[in-house]
């Protein structure tokens, strides 16, 4: 009944044209704000998915590192215990250290990540190789795969037509020495490939085989910087972390993919919800328009209110009619905004209509991912704000003392 009255009031021609205009402006602003919120959230979801897909090519599901210091000892028995866990799909032993790469007159500092032969099975790095291949050689004939930024910084050649660069790798030895020359090791490796994942990674990292790096660094047989682990599909990451932490002990730290990049993910989420809150202010502005529209409607319908009261309607019933009117404006506005957002997102997903200007990113269009909970949240917020905005005029309508003339 209340919605019937509200719908009749919404459709009916008002004596003052301004009431109609304000009502439609309010509905349009709600639709605009709802659409913008959903578009922003969907674009951020798309970028978050893209970043995750890029980072999972480099970062593992779980990483075990030393709690203190840079290295730790892991015996073959302990490694086997980790791999025997039912949720573990595979693991790779890692040695990582800062190194100076020299290529004739060019040089650059890199984070040298030395991995074993299992690494290609637990990461997507091989698929991100843009030149050459992800081949790291062995202890006697080491190869090196560098990021795209490292290649440019050191003028490294990786080509089938030309001889690949023979790089000098200078690393700090673990053994203490007062002689600066004895404190550093120097080895050579042929560049075999170039990868491109994300600029921060591409500018920083280079890969080689673990046996060569351990020899150069003077590591003990069972000494490592980390062990990276790939989990089986549908594994609960938090459960896996707890189980692995129990297995390796308190002297080692188990990190999930999120924890390895917590700053990045936290920043992305903060930016996403900060913009969402700014757009929510547009809804609040629309709410003030609604207060004006409903207040004017209450004044216009004083006679109708009097008739309803004389027929036995309670104050609460009158209040519900005008609350329903406010919700109706909110529902029409929110539904229009959702429909418009669905159309725009659908077009962007299928045709990549809106492009990223500059062409330096990995893709040339804005990625979009629609999530049901985002749509639900935006709808609930829109309806809540419109309900609260309608409360004051509805209360005023219920409290009016009017007579029939």
C-alpha positions in Angstrom: 0.0 0.0 0.0 2.7 2.4 1.0 4.6 1.8 -2.3 1.4 2.3 -4.2 0.9 5.8 -2.7 4.6 6.5 -3.2 4.5 5.5 -6.9 1.4 7.6 -7.5 3.1 10.6 -5.9 6.2 10.0 -8.0 4.3 9.9 -11.3 1.7 12.6 -10.5 2.2 16.1 -11.9 3.1 18.5 -9.1 1.7 22.0 -8.8 5.2 23.3 -8.6 7.4 22.2 -11.5 10.5 22.6 -9.3 9.4 19.6 -7.3 9.5 17.4 -10.4 12.9 18.8 -11.5 14.4 18.3 -8.0 13.1 14.7 -7.8 14.5 13.8 -11.2 17.8 15.5 -10.5 18.0 13.6 -7.2 17.4 10.3 -9.1 19.9 11.2 -11.7 22.6 12.1 -9.2 22.0 8.8 -7.3 22.3 6.9 -10.6 25.5 8.8 -11.5 27.1 8.2 -8.1 26.1 4.5 -8.1 27.5 4.0 -11.6 30.7 5.8 -10.8 31.3 3.8 -7.6 30.7 0.5 -9.4 33.0 1.5 -12.3 35.8 2.6 -10.0 35.6 -0.6 -7.9 35.4 -2.8 -11.0 38.5 -1.1 -12.5 40.4 -1.4 -9.3 39.4 -5.1 -9.1 40.7 -5.5 -12.7 44.0 -3.9 -11.9 44.3 -5.9 -8.7 43.7 -9.1 -10.6 46.3 -8.1 -13.2 48.9 -7.2 -10.6 48.3 -10.5 -8.8 48.7 -12.5 -12.1 52.0 -10.7 -12.8 53.3 -11.1 -9.3 52.4 -14.8 -9.0 54.7 -15.3 -12.0 57.5 -14.2 -9.7 56.4 -14.6 -6.1 55.4 -18.1 -4.7 52.3 -19.0 -2.8 54.4 -19.5 0.4 58.0 -18.5 1.1 60.1 -19.6 4.1 62.9 -17.2 5.2 65.1 -16.8 8.2 63.6 -14.9 11.2 67.0 -13.3 11.8 69.9 -12.9 9.5 69.9 -13.6 5.7 70.4 -17.4 5.6 69.4 -20.6 7.4 70.2 -24.3 7.3 67.7 -26.8 5.9 68.6 -30.5 5.7 67.4 -32.9 3.0 65.1 -34.6 5.6 63.4 -31.3 6.4 63.0 -30.5 2.8 61.4 -33.9 2.2 59.1 -33.3 5.2 57.9 -30.0 3.5 57.4 -31.7 0.1 55.5 -34.6 1.7 52.8 -32.2 3.1 49.5 -33.1 1.3 48.9 -29.5 0.3 52.4 -28.9 -1.2 52.6 -29.1 -5.0 56.3 -28.4 -5.2 59.2 -26.4 -3.8 62.4 -24.7 -4.9 65.5 -23.8 -2.9 66.7 -20.2 -3.2 69.9 -18.3 -2.6 69.6 -14.5 -3.0 72.2 -11.8 -2.8 73.1 -8.4 -4.2 75.5 -8.6 -7.1 77.3 -6.3 -9.5 76.8 -7.2 -13.2 79.5 -6.0 -15.6 79.2 -6.1 -19.3 82.3 -4.5 -20.9 81.9 -0.8 -20.0 78.4 -1.2 -18.7 77.5 -2.3 -15.2 74.5 -2.4 -12.9 73.6 -3.7 -9.4 71.0 -6.5 -9.2 69.4 -8.8 -6.8 70.8 -12.2 -8.0 68.2 -14.9 -7.4 69.8 -18.4 -7.7 67.3 -21.2 -8.0 67.3 -25.0 -8.4 65.9 -27.0 -11.3 62.4 -27.1 -9.6 61.9 -23.4 -9.9 60.3 -23.5 -13.3 57.7 -25.9 -12.0 56.5 -23.7 -9.1 56.6 -20.3 -10.9 55.4 -18.8 -14.1 58.7 -17.1 -14.9 59.4 -19.2 -18.0 56.2 -17.9 -19.6 57.3 -14.3 -19.1 60.6 -14.8 -21.0 60.6 -12.3 -23.9 64.0 -13.2 -25.4 66.1 -16.4 -25.3 64.9 -18.9 -22.8 64.8 -19.5 -19.1 68.0 -21.7 -19.0 70.3 -21.2 -16.0 73.1 -23.7 -16.9 75.1 -25.5 -14.2 78.0 -25.0 -11.9 80.6 -25.4 -14.6 78.7 -23.5 -17.3 76.5 -21.0 -15.6 73.9 -19.0 -17.5 72.0 -15.9 -16.4 68.5 -14.6 -17.2 67.9 -10.9 -16.6 65.0 -8.6 -16.3 64.2 -6.3 -19.1 65.3 -3.2 -17.1 68.6 -4.9 -16.2 69.2 -5.7 -19.8 68.8 -2.1 -20.8 70.9 -0.9 -17.8 73.9 -3.1 -18.7 73.4 -3.2 -22.5 73.1 -7.0 -22.4 72.7 -8.9 -25.7 70.5 -11.9 -25.9 70.1 -13.0 -29.5 70.2 -16.0 -31.8 71.8 -13.9 -34.5 74.5 -12.3 -32.3 76.7 -13.7 -29.6 75.1 -13.3 -26.2 76.8 -11.2 -23.6 79.4 -12.8 -21.3 78.7 -11.1 -18.0 81.0 -10.8 -15.0 79.2 -11.3 -11.7 80.8 -9.9 -8.6 79.4 -11.2 -5.3 80.3 -10.8 -1.6 81.8 -13.9 0.0 80.4 -15.1 3.2 83.9 -15.6 4.7 85.3 -12.7 6.6 88.5 -11.1 5.3 90.4 -7.9 6.0 91.5 -7.9 2.4 88.8 -6.3 0.2 89.7 -8.4 -2.8 89.4 -11.6 -0.8 86.0 -10.5 0.4 84.5 -10.5 -3.1 84.1 -13.3 -5.6 84.1 -12.9 -9.4 82.5 -15.3 -11.9 81.3 -15.3 -15.4 77.9 -16.3 -16.9 76.4 -16.2 -20.4 73.2 -14.3 -20.8 70.6 -16.8 -21.9 67.3 -15.0 -21.6 65.3 -11.8 -20.7 62.0 -11.7 -18.8 59.4 -9.0 -18.4 56.9 -9.1 -15.5 56.6 -5.7 -13.8 59.0 -2.8 -14.0 60.0 -2.9 -10.3 61.0 -6.6 -10.7 62.4 -6.2 -14.2 64.8 -3.4 -13.1 66.0 -5.3 -10.1 66.3 -9.1 -10.6 68.5 -11.6 -12.4 68.4 -15.4 -12.2 71.2 -18.0 -12.2 71.6 -21.6 -11.0 71.9 -22.2 -7.3 75.1 -24.4 -7.4 77.1 -21.7 -9.1 75.9 -19.0 -6.7 76.5 -21.1 -3.6 80.1 -21.7 -4.8 80.7 -18.0 -5.4 79.2 -16.9 -2.1 80.9 -19.6 -0.1 77.7 -21.1 1.3 77.6 -24.4 3.2 76.0 -27.4 1.6 72.6 -27.1 3.3 72.6 -23.2 3.6 69.9 -21.3 1.8 68.3 -17.8 1.7 64.7 -19.1 1.3 62.6 -22.0 0.1 59.6 -21.1 -2.1 56.6 -23.4 -2.1 53.7 -23.8 -4.6 50.4 -25.0 -3.0 47.9 -27.3 -4.6 44.7 -25.8 -5.9 41.9 -25.0 -3.4 44.4 -25.1 -0.5 43.6 -22.8 2.4 46.7 -20.6 2.5 46.3 -19.7 6.2 46.0 -23.4 7.1 49.1 -24.2 5.0 51.1 -21.4 6.7 50.2 -22.6 10.2 51.2 -26.2 9.3 54.5 -25.2 7.7 55.3 -22.9 10.6 54.8 -25.9 13.0 57.1 -28.0 10.8 60.0 -25.6 10.4 60.0 -24.0 13.9 60.1 -20.5 15.3 63.6 -19.6 13.9 62.1 -19.5 10.4 59.3 -17.2 9.1 56.6 -18.5 6.8 55.1 -15.8 4.5 52.1 -16.0 2.2 51.9 -14.3 -1.2 50.0 -11.4 0.4 52.6 -11.0 3.2 55.5 -11.0 0.7 53.8 -7.9 -1.0 51.8 -6.5 1.9 52.7 -2.9 1.2 51.5 -3.1 -2.4 48.2 -4.8 -1.6 47.5 -2.6 1.3 48.2 0.5 -0.8 45.9 -0.8 -3.6 43.1 -1.5 -1.2 43.4 1.9 0.5 43.3 3.7 -2.8 40.3 1.7 -3.9 38.2 2.5 -0.8 39.4 6.1 -0.5 38.1 6.8 -3.9 34.9 4.9 -3.1 34.4 7.1 0.0 34.9 10.3 -2.1 32.2 9.1 -4.5 29.9 8.3 -1.6 29.9 12.0 -0.8 28.1 12.5 -4.2 25.4 10.3 -2.8 25.2 12.3 0.3 24.8 15.5 -1.8 22.0 13.8 -3.6 20.4 13.0 -0.3 20.2 16.8 0.5 18.4 17.2 -2.8 16.0 14.5 -1.8 15.3 16.2 1.6 14.3 19.4 -0.4 12.2 17.4 -2.9 10.3 15.4 -0.2 9.8 18.5 2.0 8.2 20.3 -0.9 6.1 17.3 -1.7 4.9 17.1 1.9 3.8 20.7 1.8 2.0 20.1 -1.5 0.2 17.0 -0.2 -1.0 18.5 3.0 -4.6 18.1 1.9 -4.0 14.4 1.0 -2.4 13.9 4.4 -5.5 15.4 6.0 -7.8 13.1 4.1 -5.8 10.1 5.0 -5.8 11.1 8.7 -9.6 11.7 8.7 -10.0 8.2 7.2 -8.1 6.7 10.2 -4.6 6.5 8.9 -2.0 6.7 11.7 1.0 9.0 11.9 3.2 6.0 11.3 1.3 5.1 8.1 1.8 8.7 6.8 5.5 8.5 7.7 5.8 5.2 5.9 4.3 6.6 2.7 6.9 9.3 2.5 9.7 7.0 3.5 8.6 4.7 0.6 8.7 7.8 -1.7 12.3 8.4 -0.7 13.2 4.7 -1.1 11.5 4.7 -4.5 13.8 7.6 -5.6 16.8 5.6 -4.3 15.7 2.3 -5.9 15.1 3.9 -9.3 18.4 5.8 -9.1 20.4 2.9 -7.9 18.9 0.5 -10.4 19.6 2.9 -13.3 23.2 3.3 -12.0 23.7 -0.4 -11.8 22.3 -1.0 -15.2 24.5 1.7 -16.7 27.6 0.3 -14.9 26.8 -3.3 -16.2 26.6 -2.0 -19.8 29.8 0.0 -19.6 31.7 -2.8 -17.8 30.4 -5.3 -20.3 31.5 -3.2 -23.3 34.9 -2.6 -21.7 35.5 -6.3 -21.0 34.4 -7.3 -24.6 35.7 -4.5 -26.7 38.3 -2.7 -24.5 36.7 0.7 -25.4 38.7 2.9 -22.9 42.4 2.8 -23.6 45.4 3.6 -21.3 47.2 6.5 -22.8 51.0 6.3 -23.0 51.5 2.7 -24.1 54.1 1.9 -21.5 51.9 -0.5 -19.5 51.6 -4.3 -20.2 48.1 -3.8 -21.6 46.7 -0.9 -23.5 43.2 -0.8 -21.9 41.7 -0.5 -18.5 41.0 -4.0 -17.0 37.6 -4.6 -15.4 36.4 -7.2 -13.1 32.8 -7.1 -11.7 32.3 -8.6 -8.2 28.8 -9.3 -6.9 29.7 -8.2 -3.3 30.7 -4.7 -4.7 27.4 -4.3 -6.4 25.6 -5.5 -3.2 27.5 -3.1 -1.0 27.0 -0.1 -3.3 23.3 -0.8 -3.5 22.9 -1.1 0.2 24.8 2.1 0.8 22.7 4.0 -1.7 19.4 2.7 -0.2 20.6 3.4 3.3 21.6 7.0 2.5 18.3 7.6 0.7 16.3 6.1 3.6 18.0 8.3 6.1 17.5 11.4 3.9 13.8 10.6 3.6 13.4 10.2 7.4 13.2 13.9 8.3 10.6 14.9 5.7 8.6 11.7 6.4 8.6 12.5 10.2 7.5 16.1 9.4 4.6 14.8 7.3 3.5 12.5 10.1 3.6 15.3 12.6 1.6 17.8 10.6 -1.7 19.0 12.0 -4.0 19.7 9.1 -7.6 20.1 8.6 -10.0 19.7 5.6 -11.4 22.7 3.8 
